[in-house]
Amino acid sequence: MAVDLAEGTPIDGRTSVGSTILPDADAADWLIEAALLRALEPRHVLFLCVANSARSQLAEGIARALARQSGPGGSTIPVKVSSAGSEPTRVRPQAIAVLREIGIDISHHRSNGVDDVERPVDVVVTLCAEEVCPVWLEKSVRVHWGLPDPAGAGGSEEEELQAFRDTRDELRRRLSVLFTGRPQ
């Protein structure tokens, strides 16, 4: 795995995005990506998916909580965290519920469109395959953490909640590396 800050230089057949190249998050590649992103010390991290209703909302809530407790001596890491979608809908109640289970309150969150995002953005983490980043994000470091959409899990209410918990736990594991330097 490699990062090349020379714009447009492909490495190992992977794609170049903006001025930074990062591998796709296959298998455990996300671990390397999270560590590399941590080293960049981003000032603004954006989580992006289509509806901004589940995965990106979970990621924003978890990332904000981790940033609040992960600085030296338990201080806040100075990073802005936001989420958005290309076709925002509403925050899923299941996302609110499963974060509440771990002490994170996103009941005040709303779904945002990409045009609502404060600029500049240093890092964009896309969470679903359908997401297209707008032109103004071209200079941002972008990584893709494709996770299944818990809103599409179907089944009983408990099975759907479990899908949201699984996504929450995976995001918490990945974001812990980004914000604390170690998986949770």
N, C-alpha and C positions, 0 to 999 in steps of 0.2 A: 504494500500500500504506500502511496506517495502523495505528497502535496507539492504542487509546483505553482509558484506565484508568477511565473512568466505567462502572460495572457495567451490563451489559445493553444497551448502546448498539450496535446493529448498524451496521456501516460497509460501504457498497458491497454490501449484500445478503449479506455474509458472517456467519457465526454468532458469537455471543458465548459465551464459555466462562469461567466463573468471573468474575473482575473484569478480565480482559484479553482483548482481541480481536486475533487474528492471522489473516492470510489462510491459506487452504489452500496446501499446498506444490506448486502446479502449476508446471510448467516451471522457471523460475529463481527462483520465489518463495521456495524454500528458502534461497537466498542472502540475501535480505532478512530472512527469519525468523531465520537464524543470527546475523546481525549485530545484530538487535534483541535476541535472547536474550543475546548477549554483553554488550550495554549494560546489561541488567538485573542482571548480576553474580550469577547464582543461586548459592545455597549447596548445593542438592541437586537434581541432575538425574536423572530416572528414565526409562529406556527401556522401553517397554511393547509387548508383542505377545502373541499367544495362548499359545504353548507355551514361551516364554522358552528356546528351544533354538538359534536361529540368528541372525536379525537383531538382536534385542535383546542377545544375548550378544556379537556382533561389535561393536555400538555401545558397550557397556559397556567392553569391553577396549580399544578404540581411544580412547575418551574418557578413560579412566584414564591411558593412556600419554601422551596429549596434555597432560592436566592436570599431569602430573609434570614436563613439560619446557617449559611455555609461560608461566610466570610471569616477572617481571622478572629479568634476569640468569640465565635458565634455571631459576629456582626453581619450586616446585610451586604451582599455583593452588589456593587453599583451597576446593575444591568436592567434595562427596560425589557419587559416581556410582554408580548401581545399576540393575538391570534386574529385570523380573518379567513374569509372564504370568498370564492369567486361568485357564488350564488348563495349568500347567507340566508338562513331561515330563522330558527329559534334554538336556544340552548335546550337540549334534551333533558327532561327531568331525571332520567336515569344517570346522566353525567353529574348532575348536582347531587343526587343521592349517594353515588359511590365515592365521590370526593368527601362528602360530609362524613362518611364512615371512617375516614382517616384524618378527620379534623380540618379539612380544607373547605371553605365556604365560597362557592361561586354563584350563589343564588342571585347576586346582583349583576352577573355578567349578561351581556347581550351579544347576539351574533353580529359581527362586523363585516363589512365588505372591504376588499383590498384598498379601495380609495379612502377608507376611514383611517388607515394606518399612518401614524406619525413617521416621518422620514428624518434621517436616513435609517436604513435597516442594515445591520452588519451581517447577520446570519438568518437564512430562511430555511426552516425545516418543513418539507412537504410530507404530509402523512397519508396521502391517498394518490393512486395512480392517475386519476383524472385531472389533477390540479395543474393548471398552467400559470406560470408566474408572469405578472405584467412586466412590460418593458422597463419600467423604472426600478425593478429589482435586479436588473442584469449585473450590476456591480456588486451585489451581495454574494457572500459565500452561500452556496445552496447544497443541501443534502436531502436525500429522500429516505424516509423511514416508512416504507409502505406497511401499514398495519390494517388488519381486517376491520371493516366498519361494524362496530358493535350494534349500531342501530338497525343493521340488516340481518342480525342473527336469527330473528324469529323465535318460535317456540313459546313456552310459557313465560309469564312475567319474571319468574325466578331465573329461568334460563337466559332471558335477555339481560337481566341484572348481572348474571355471572359473566356474560360476554363483556359488559362494561367494566366489571372488576378485572377481568383478564387484561383488557386493554390498558386500564389504569395502572395495573401492576407492571406491565411491560414498559410503559412510558416512565414510570417512577424509577425502574431499574436503569433505563438508558439516561434519563435526565440526572440521576444521581451521579453518574460518571461525569457528565458535563459540569455540574455545579459543585460537586464535592471531590471529584477525582477518583471515586470508587463506587462500584455498584452497590445498591441497597438490597 
